[in-house]
Amino acid sequence: MSRINQSWYTTGNDDWATPRWLFDQLNREFNFTLDPCASEKNATCPNFYTAAQDGRLQPWTGRVFCNPPYGRGTEEWFKKARFAQDLEYAVFLTPARTDTAWFHRYIMHAHEIRFIRGRLTYGLGEAKSAAPFPSCVSVFHCTTPPTFPKILSIPNRPQTEEVIP
């Protein structure tokens, strides 16, 4: 029996800083007010929670951008958004792990799923290679119940010219 190379599935790191260009693009659309999964170094919003504060235990209001830790427990961040009061939007950047229970339990109930073509290069400029997994953005409009998700494909880098579908 052959061994599966675990490096194909994980880097051992669950802290993937959001690419700035992607956050800026989403922020123009949603005007985020809270980043519950940040560090002092990579916070994307003026209001944020660090790992020490554990954003899952803090109040979420307004328009949330969430790039949660990508390990066991990812599901907990979706639960928080699902039951948070006073939330307009919750937008998540996660691995597109369509083979996981949490993907089907939560992301498949989003209003929109935006699959990112190719692999993102995460980090604040220090990343040298692309992530070992595909990524997606899931959008939850917290004031209206979802029906069937709108599924889109988006580029994995800033666009300097119009993209023809």
Buried (B, 14 or more C-beta within 10 A) or exposed (E): EEEEEEEEEEEEEEBBBBBBEBBEBBBEEBEBBBBBBBBEEBBBBEBBBBEEEEBBEBEBEBBBBBBBBBEEEBBBBBEBBBEBEEBBBBBBBBBBBEEBEBBEEBBBBBBBBBBBEEBBBBBEEEBEEBBEBBBBBBBBBBEEEBEEBEEBEBEBEEEEEEEEE
